Amino acid sequence: MTAKDLSELSMLELFRVEVENQAPLLTAGLLALERDPEAADQLEACMRAAHSLKGAARIVDIAAAVGVAHAMEDCFVAAQEGRLRLRQGHIDLLLGGVDLLARFAHSPEMDPPDPPQVKAFAEALESAMQDNGQGDPAPDAAVPTPDALSRAPALAESAAQDRVVRVSADNLNRLLGLAGESLVAARWLRPFADSLLRLKRLQHETVQKLDALHDGDVPAASADERARPALHDIKRRVVECEHLLTQGLADMETFERRSADLSRRLYDEAVACRMRPFADGVHATPRMLRDLGRSLGKQVRLEIVGAATPIDRDVLERLDAPLGHLLRNAVGHGIESPEQRRAAGKPAEGVVRLEARHSAGALEISVSDDGQGISLDAMRRAVVERNHTKAELAAELSEAELLEFLFLPGFTLSDRVTDMSGRGVGLDAVQDMVKQVRGSVRVWTQAGRGTRFQLQLPLTLSVVHTLLADVGGEPYAFPLARIVRTSRVAPQQVELLEGRQHVEVDGRRIGLVTAHQILQAAEPQAAGGDLAVVVIGDHGETYGVVVDRFLGERELVVHALDPRLGKIKDISAGALMEDGSPVLIIDVEDMIRSVQKLIASGHLSQARPGHAAADGSKRKRVLVVDDSLTVRELERKLLAQHGYEVEVAVDGMDGWNAVRTGHFDLLVTDVDMPRLDGIELVALVKKNPNLKSLPVMIMSYKDRADDRRRGLEAGADHYLTKGSFQDETLLQAVVDLIGEAVA
């Protein structure tokens, strides 16, 4: 917060900021003193924090807060002077004092000048100091319970060492979006540089032909002497042009490298603006676990590894509830009582480990404990009792398959419902959150040694790591986090069971389905050899999706689809490739639902290894002209899925250049476009003697009678609104104008 921001705050707001800064220091110091009561540096830090809060409370005239801070200060002084050794009972009371200070800071008007809880707190702390903590004091109103702690308002982030300014999330999102666009736009220079290189090659060939013409074996006497100076001049100009082109190409390559580097740095900086250290999201968890363990009669210590790991702020905010569920489960179900741990040869104090790290371009969060682990026998009994599967099948399930039942809604191993657990909603909520951010969660357990949950999440929600796959000649992106694995399957490995194709992958039999049928894509012209299979799964339902071929991994900047299009089946978002070409990102969960619907309806088709669909027939070509990337891509894919060969243009001028230089059977154009609108484009086409017979369809959001009249008067053969391409209207109009896709 800047000095200007502070100057605009009231005294009460300044006191609130002071508490938000000092309370985390007090909590961390007290937890450290609980483990080492003689840590002089921690005593000094707590003493300074309590003294600062007392002074701030006196300035804003909150007597209750002054009383609490003064009592805490007396306790710290006694410990510093050796008159008191801090024990667990003292720490309980002092942490309760921290909660009281936070309460007074956030709602001082709700407390009378001399609230009874302050008096009770001071008396309890004085009593504990007098008997030097030989017996832990009985819990009272001053000592927080885990339930009360969960309802207390969260403290703000601790003060940072670096200078900071306030930036809204919307500002950051726009900055990130622009940086992503800049990154993609810079990559468009590479195809342009390649075209210049081709132009240079053509000019070089032209020079060679001029040389051949100049030095030909035509007799000198019969040569037109007047043509020779012109030929020399042409050659000189072409050589000069080649020199300029060579220099321009070199400059362009230099600019392309610098621009790409600058865009990458801009994008990395924008991403860094969204990053926060992992510690910012978990600073309250040591206290939460400590108090929860106390309420359950367990001794628990939390170890946080990777506190400085940078995490996207959106991901960090969404982690709060899932990590809370996992940590409470670790204490409530994993860590044993001190007596049980001693009997098992373990230390009385259990350890819960929370770790964050970057691995292979992803964020990994793990929560592990050294408790009793999950009983697999109890799991098998539970899944049978809850009618999730039959006893015979449950006995054959592997450990990994069995543990997947933990994430089912309502599933629990607890025999009774408490205020902390037993309702079976925690792990279900964890998995739902992980899916929302395109992540995955796995669990491992070992009897008597503990359990570990691992969450694999994207580093940022604006970028997704994907596997590109070719389906019917079009690239599609599968998020890597939602892929179980990929495999190449020989045709002879495919088995037919009850009318459905299956294949064995990693010792597990999974059903096969073609991506062409799910996405309604055109069949490949020729197929043969091994099948490329993307294995996807959810809640034990695993399927192998057959694609034409793998195109490699890509890191894509996510672009939301136009909201006017609604939910596109099996598609979650769009992105741009390095060369600027669009690609659609698969919604894996939606795809799984699509597969299940096909199976239920009995319409599931089969992959046909070795099938050849090409018969030499000529496909009809359509040019789609639209300045909206989303609309352009959806029209193109819809037509391509029904067998048409489609090219696209980004505006009217680009469309005019394309239609003049290529052969098309149909032109589909928008109206409102830069440089040259659709009406002008249609007029130019109809005035051109070579193009006037070309069928033209206008696709526009405008649906007024005047707009239709203008389009038809310009020469359009059909006028359609853009909403129509979500059904069969567009396809029927195309068939009416040029017939089916294959001639």
N, C-alpha and C positions, 0 to 999 in steps of 0.2 A: 504494500500500500504506500503510495507516495505521500510527501509532506502535504500537498494540496488536499488529498483525500482526508488526511487526519485533521486538517484545520477545519473541515466542514462537519466533523462529528461533534455531538454533544458530549458533556462530561460523562454521562452514564454510558454512552456508546464507547467512549475511550476506556472506561473501566471494564466493559464487556470484552473489548479487544485484549486488555491486559490479562484478564482471566483466561481467555482462549489461548494466549501465548504461554502463560505460566503453569496452567493446570497440567498439560502434557509433561512438562519438566518435573513437576511434583510427582505425578503418577509413576513416571519412569524411575525417578530417584527412589521412591518408596519400594517399588518392586525389587530394585537392586539391593536396598538395605535389608529387605526380607531375607535375601540370600547371604548377605555379608553385612551384619549390623555395624561393623567397625570401619566401613568404607568412608574415610574422612572426606573425600571429594564429593561423594553423594550427599553426605550430611550438610556440607557447605552449600551445595546447589539447592537443596530443599530449604535450607535456612534463608538463603537469598530470595527464593521464590515466595516463601511465606511472608517475609518482611516487605517485599515489593507490593504484594496483594494487600497487606494491612495498610500500608501508606495510601494506596490508591483508593481503598474503601473508605478511609477517613476523609479523603478529599471530596468524594461524592456523597459523604454523609450516610453511608449504609452501615449502621451500627452493628447489625447482625453479622455482616461479613467481617467487620473489624474484630468482633469477639471470637469468631472461628479462627481467623488467621493468627490472632494473638495467642490463643491456646496452642495452636500448632507450633508457633514459634517457640513458646516456652518448652515444649516437648523436645524440639530439636536442640535447643540450648542445653538442656539437661543431658542429652545424649552426647553432645560435643564435649561437655565438661566431665564426662565419665560418671555422672550421677545416675544414669539410666542406660540400660542395654535394651535396645529396641527388639521386641519380640513380635510374634504373629498377631497377638491381640492389639498391640500398639499400631501395627501397620493397618489392621482392619479399621480402627478408629480414625486414623489419619486419612485413609482413603475415603472414609465417609465424610471427613471434613472437606476434601477436595470436591466431592459431589455437592455439599451444601454451598460452597462458594460458587460453583457453576450455576446452581439454582438461583442464588441471590442475584447473580449477574444477569440472568435472562429474565427473571420476573421478580424484581425487588418490591414492586408495589403490592404483591400478593402476601407479603410477610409483615407482621406487626413490628414495631421498633425493637421489642425484646421477645422474639419468638421462643417458645418452649424448647424446640429442638436444639437451639444454640446452647441453652442452659444445660440440657441433658448431655449434649456433646462435651461441653467443658467439664462437667462433673465426671462423666465416664472416663475422659482422658486423664483428669487429675487423679482419679482413683487408681487407674492402671499405672500411672507414674509412681504412686506411693507404694504399691505392692511390687513395683518393678517387674510387672508382667509375669509373676510366678504362675498365675492362673489366667487363662484367657477370659476376658470379660464376656458376659452373656450378650448375645446380639440384641440391639435395641434400635430405636429409630435412626440413630446416627450411623449405624453400619448398614451399607446398601446390600440388598439381595441381588442375585443375578437378574431377577425379573425387573426389579426397579432399575437396574443398570441398563437393561435393554430398552426401557422407555425413556431414559434420560436423553436430553438433546445432545446430539453429536457435537464435539468441539471442532473448531475450525482448524485448518491446516497450521502446522507449526511455522514460525517465522523462518523465512529463507535467508541465506547469506547473500545471495545475488540480488541485484536490483530487479524489481518486478513492476509491471504496470497491469492495470485491469483491462482485459480483453474479453469481449463477450464470445460465447460459444459460436454464435452466428458469424461473427467476424472471422474466427478461426476456420469455420467450415467453408466460408467463401474463399479465404486465402488458400486453403488446401485444394479446393476445386479449381481455382485459377492456376495453381502450381501444377496440378495434374494435367490440365489442358495445355499449359506451356510445355510440359514434358512431352506430350504427344505431338504438339505442333512442331517442336524442334526436330522430331524424327521424320516429319514429312519432307525435310530437306534432302534426306538420303535418296529417295526415289527421284527427286528433281536432279540431283547431282548425277545419278545414273543415266538419266535421259540426256544430260549434257554430254556425258561420255559417249553415248551412242551417236549423238549429233557430230561430235568430233570425229568419230570413226567414219561416218558417212562423208564428211567433208574431205577426209584424207583420201577416201576412195575416189571422190570427185576430182581431186588434184591428180591422182594417178591416171584417170581417164583423160584429163586434159593434156597430161604429158604424152600419153599415147597418141592423142590426136595431133599434137604439135610435132611430135617426132615420127609420125607415120611414114610409110614408104610411098606416099603420093609424090610423083615427080615434081621437083621444084618449079619447073617451067609452067606446069599446069595449075599450080597453087595460086589461089587468089591472094595477091600481095596485100590487098587492102584488109584481108581478114587476119593477117598475122599480127599487126599491132593490137587489134582488138583481143585476139587470143592471149597475147602477152599481158594485156591489161586485166583480162579476166583471171588469168592465173595469179597475177600479183595480188589482186583483190581477195581471191580465195585463200592464198597463203596468209595474207594479213588477217583475214577473218579467222583462220585456223589458229593463228598466234593469239588473237584476242580471246578466242574461245578457250584455248589452253590456259591462259592467264586467269580467265573468269572461272574456269573449273577449279583451278588451284585455290583461288580466293573462296569459292563456294565451299570446298572441302574444309578449309580452315574455319570458315564461319560455322559450318555444320558441327565441327568438333567443339568449338567454343560455346555455341548455343546449347548443344546437348549437355555439356558440362555445367553451364550456368543453370539450365533448367533442372538438372539433377540436384544441384546444390540448393536451388530455391525450393524444390519439393522436399528435400531432406530437412531443410530449416523449418518449413511449414509443418512437417510431421513432428519435428522436435518441439514446436510450440504446443502441440497437443499432449506431449509426453509429461508424465509425472512419475516420481520414484515410487516404487511399490510400497515403501514405508508410509507414504501419505494415506494409503487406503487401509492399512492394518495397524495404525498406531494405537488403537484402542483394544486390540485383540489380546495382548498379554494380560491386561487387567480383567477382561471378560473371562478368559480361561481360568485365571487365578481364583476369581470369585465363584465361578461355576464349580470348580473343583472343591472349594471350601464348603459350598452348600451340599455337595454330594459326599463329603467326607473323604475326598481323594486329594492326593498331593500331585500337582501337575505343573510342569514347566514348559513354556513355549519357546522354541528356538526358531528365529526368523533368519533365513539365509537368502541373500540377494535383495536386501532392503533397498539398495540403490538402483535396481533394475528398472529401466524406463518402460512405462506402460501407457498406452493411449488412455486419455482421461475417460472416454466413454466406456472402454473395457474395464477400467479400474472401478468406475461407479457401479457397473453391473456385477462386479465380483463380490460386492459387499454381502448380499444375502446368501449366495451359494457358499462362500467361505464360512459364513456364520453357521450354516447347516453342517458343513463338513467338520468344523472344529467342535461344535457341540456334540456331534455324533462320536467324534474321537474320544471326548471326555466321558460322555454318558454311556457309550456302548463298548468302547475299546479299552480305555485305561481301567485297570482293576483297582480294588481298594488296597491300602498299604499292607494289610494282613495277607491278602491273596498274592500280592507281588512278592512279599518276603517268602511265603510258602513255595513259590515257583522259582526262588533263587534270584529274584530281580531286586533292584533298589526300590525302596518304598515310594520314591518319587517317579512318576511317569513322565515321559517326554513326548510332546507333540511337536512335530517339525513342519514348518511352513516355508516352502522354498519357491523362489521365482527365478527364472533364467531364460535367456534366449537360446534357442536350439534349432538349427536348420531353417532359419527364416521364420520361426514361429515362437510364440510365448508359451512356456510350460510352467504351470503352477501345480505343485504337489503338496498334499496334506497327508502326513504319515504319522503313525503312533507306534509305540513299542508295547502295545497292550496284548490282549488275548487273541486277537484276530477274529475272523468270521468263521463260524462252524459250517462247513459244507454239508454235513449231515443234517443240521438244522435247516439249512437252505432247501435241501431236497424235500424234507418233510413239509416245509412251508409252501413250496410251489404246488405240491400235490394237494394239500389241505385247502388251498385257495383256488383249486381247479384250473391252474394255469397249464398243467400238463398231466399226463398219466404217470403212474409210479414206474412203469417199465421204461418209459422214455426218460424220466428224471434220473433214473439210475445210470443211464448211458451218457448224460450230459457232461461235457468237460467242465473244468473249473471256470474257464472264461465264459462259457455259455451260461453256466449256473449263476454267476455273479451279475450277469446282465439283468436278471429279474429284480435286482435291487432298485433299478431305475423305473420300474413299472409304477403307475399311479396307484397309491393306496397300499403298496407292498411294504410290510414291516415284519421284523423278527421279534418285536417286543410283545410280551404277553399282556401288558397293561398300558394304558394311556396316562401320561403325566403331563405336567405343564411344559415339559421340555421335549418329549418325544413320544412315539408310539402310534402316531396317526398315519405314518407312511407317506408323507407329502414332501419331506426334505430332499431326498435324492432325486425325486421326480422333478422338483423345482430346479435343482442343480443342472440336470440334463436339458431342461427346457431353455435355461439361460444360455448354456453352451451352444445349443443349436441356433439360437437367435443370432449369435455372432459368428456363425459358420465354424464352430470348433468341435472338439470331441472330448470324451471323458472315458477313462479306463480305470479299472480297479484291480489290485493284487492283494492277496492275503496269505498269511502263513500262521498256522495254529501256534499259539503261544508266543509269537514273535511280533505280531502287529498287522496293520492294514495300511495300504497306501492308495490314495486316489490321485490320479494325474489328469489335469485339464490341459489340453492343447488348444491354444487360442491364437487368432491372428494378432500380429504386432499392432495393427491399426485397422479400423473398420473401413477405411477408405481404400485400402489395397487388399487384394485377395490373390493368394498363390493358387494357380490352377493347372490342370492338365488339359491341354488342347487336344481335341479329337475330331477327326473328319467324319461327318455323317452326311451321306448323299452329296458330297462335293462342297459342303459348308463346314466351317470350323465352329465348334461349340466348346465352351470352357466348363470343366467340372472342378469345383473347389476341392483342393487336395485334402483339406481337413475332413471332407465328407466321403472320401473314397476309402474303402476297406483295403483294396489292393488292385493292381492291374495284372493281367495275365494274357499269354498267347496260347490258344487252345487248338490242337490239331483236330481236323474234322472227325477223325475216327474216335476221338475221345468223347464226342457228344453222344449221349444216350437218350432214348425216347422212353419215358415212363408215363403211363396214363395219358398219352397224347401230348405231353409237355417235354421239352428238351431240357436235359440236365447235364451238368459237367462237374467233375470232382476237382476242387481247388483246395489245397492244403488239407487234404483228408476230409473235406466237407463237401457234400453234394448240394449244389445250388442250381436254381432254375435260370434258364437263358431267355432273354427277350431282346429284340432288335431295337436299337435307338431309332431306326427309320420309322418303325410303327408308332413309337411313343411320340416322336416329334413330327410325325407326318411328313417326313422328308422323302425326297426322290430316291428310289433304289439306285445303288451304284451301277455304272454301266458294265462293269466286269468285276467279279469277285472270285477269289480262289485262295488256296493256301490256308494258313492258320487264321483263326478268328482272333481279333483284338477285343478283349473283354475288360470292361471297367466294372469292378465288383463294388456295389453300394449296399448299404444295409441300415436297418433301424429296428430296435426292439426285437432282435432275433430274426427278423424277416430280411433275408439277404438275397440279392439277385445279381446276375451277371448281365450287364448291358453290352450288347455286341455293337461295336462301331467299325467303321471302315479301316481306320488306321490311327495310330497315335502320332500327334504332331509335336510333342515335347511339352515341357513345363513353361509357364509364363507368369510373370507378376503383372497383374492388371489393375489399373485405376478404375474403381467402380463408378458407373454412371447410372443413376436411377432412371427408369423408363418414364415417359410422359404419363402423368397421373390420369390424363384423359383416356388412356388406353385401358385403364382398369388392370386387373390381375391377368397377366399373360400365362397361360397354362404351361407348366414345367420350366418357366423362365423367371429368374429372380431379378436380374439387372443386365445392363449392357456394359461394354468396354470398347476401347480402341486399341488396335494392334500398333506395333512400331511404325508400320507404313501408313497408318491412319485408317485402315480398313476396320469395320465394326465386327464385333463378335458378341454373341449372347451368352450369358452365364447361366448355367443350369441350376434350377431349384431342385436339389436332390430329394428333399422330403416330398415335394409335389410330384416328382417323377416316380417315387415309390408308390404313392397313392394311385397314380395313373396305371402302373403295372398291376396293382391289386384290382383295380376296376376291370382291366382287360381280362385278368384271370377269372374274376367273378362272372363276367359276361360270356366267357367262353370264346372270345374273339382273338385270343393271343395267337399271333402268327409265329412261324418258325424261321430261324436262321437257316439259310441255304448255302452251305459251303460249296464252292465250285460252280455256283449258278452264274450264268452269263446272261445279262439282260440286254446287252447291246445287240441290235440287229441291223445296224447301219442306217436306221431311220434318222431323219433330220428333225431336230427339235426347233420349235419356233422361238424367235428372239424378241424380247420385250425390253424397251428402255424406260426406266422409271426416273422421273425428274422431280426432286423435292428438296427443299433446303432444310427440312427437319430430319436429323439423323434417325430418330426413333421411327417416324412414319416411313421414311425411305427403306429402312431395314426391314420393318414388318411387312411392307408390300412386297419387297424383293423375296423374302423367305416364303411368304404365302404362295407366290407364283412359282418359285423354284420347287417347293414341295409338291406341286402338282405337275412337274415335268417341264416347265418353261425355262429357257435359258435367259437369264435376266442380267442386264447391266444397269448401273445407276449413274446419275449426274446430280451434282450438288446445287445447281441453280439453273435458271433459264439459259444463260450464255453457255454454260458447260454442256447443257443438253443440246443446244443448237450445234455446237461443235461436234458432239458425238453423233447426232443424227445425220449430219452431212458426210461424215467420214466412215460410217459403218452401215451395215445392212440390218434393218429391224422390221419385224412384222407388225409391231404395235408400239405406240408412244403413249405413256401414262404420265401426266404432268399435273403439278400443283398450279395454283393461280398466283398467290402472293409470294414472290421470290425476288431477291436482289438482282441487280444488273439487268435482268430481262425477265418480265413476269410471264406467267403461263399463257395469257391471252395473246401477247405479242409473239411468243414462241409458236403457238398454233397458227397465227397469221403468216409467219415466215415459212412454216412448213407447207401450208396450203398454197402459197404463192410460188413455191419452187417447183418447176416442172418435173423434176426428178423425184420429188417427195409428196406431191399433192395427192397421190393415191394411198399414202400411208394412213391407216386408221389411227385416230387420236382419241384418247379418253382423258377427260379432266376429272381429277380428284381434288375436292376442296372442302374446307369446313363451311364455306358459304353455301347456304341453301335457299337463298331468296330467288324469286322469279327473275329479277333483273340480272342477277349473276348467271343464272342458267342461260338466259337469252344472249348475254354477251359472249359466253363460251361457245354456244351453238352457232351464233352468227359469225364468229371467227373461223368456223370450219370444223369444230370438234364433232366427232361422231357419237359421243356419249358423254353425259355429265353425271358424276356420282359424288356423293358426300363421303368424307373419309371414314365416318363411322361404319360404312358398309363393308369395309374389308375385314370386319370381325366375323362376318357370316359368309354365306355362299353368293351374295349379290355381286361382289367384285369378280369372282371366278366365273359366274354365269355370264356377266357382261363381256369378259375377255373371250369366252368360248363363242358368244354370239358374234363378236367382231372378227376373230381370226381362227376359230375352231379349236380343237383339242391341241395339246402341247406338241405331240409328235405328228409330223406330216406324213 
